[in-house]
Amino acid sequence: MNLIRVILADDHERLRHQVANMLTPEFDVVDMVSNSTALLEVEAKLKPDIVILDITMPGLSGLDAARLLLEAGTKAKIVFLTVHNERAYAEEALTIGAHGYVIKSRLASDLALAIKEVSEGRSFVSPTVLKENSN
């Protein structure tokens, strides 16, 4: 069985390692990068199944990186892993073409599930986002 190949992009090194340790051995974390520019370079070379990226990173934001990946024709499914639990961010991410949106506070419960869901062609949004700002 081939493991789902994942690239992580987040500017917090400790979080990258925490996520990688949590995902291994169920998934194949093929690379970890600290910014969107590096993500664009390694994604083109490694052609992962899933790209997990933060929204707020120095330089190019995760949302802009996702737009560029999708415009370049990436086959990878994009899952955002972010502190932003506002509905507007999730809606923008999904409108861009992301398949998943996970809140960092729900990392342990939601990320592996999100990866599995988007790998099978479904979308996933952390339930706390759906409850936020629903006036």
WODACOR-V24153 format. One line per field, one symbol per residue. burial: I if it has 24 or more other ideal C-beta (glycine too) atoms within 12 Angstrom, else O. A space follows every 10 residues. Layout:
burial: ???
This chain:
burial: OOOIIIIIII IIOOIIOOII OIIOOOIOII IIIIIIOIII OIIOOIOIII IIIIIIIOOI IIIIIIOIII OOOIOIIIII IIIIIOOOII OIIIOIIIII IIIIOIIOOI IIIIIIIIIO OOIIIIOIIO OOOOO
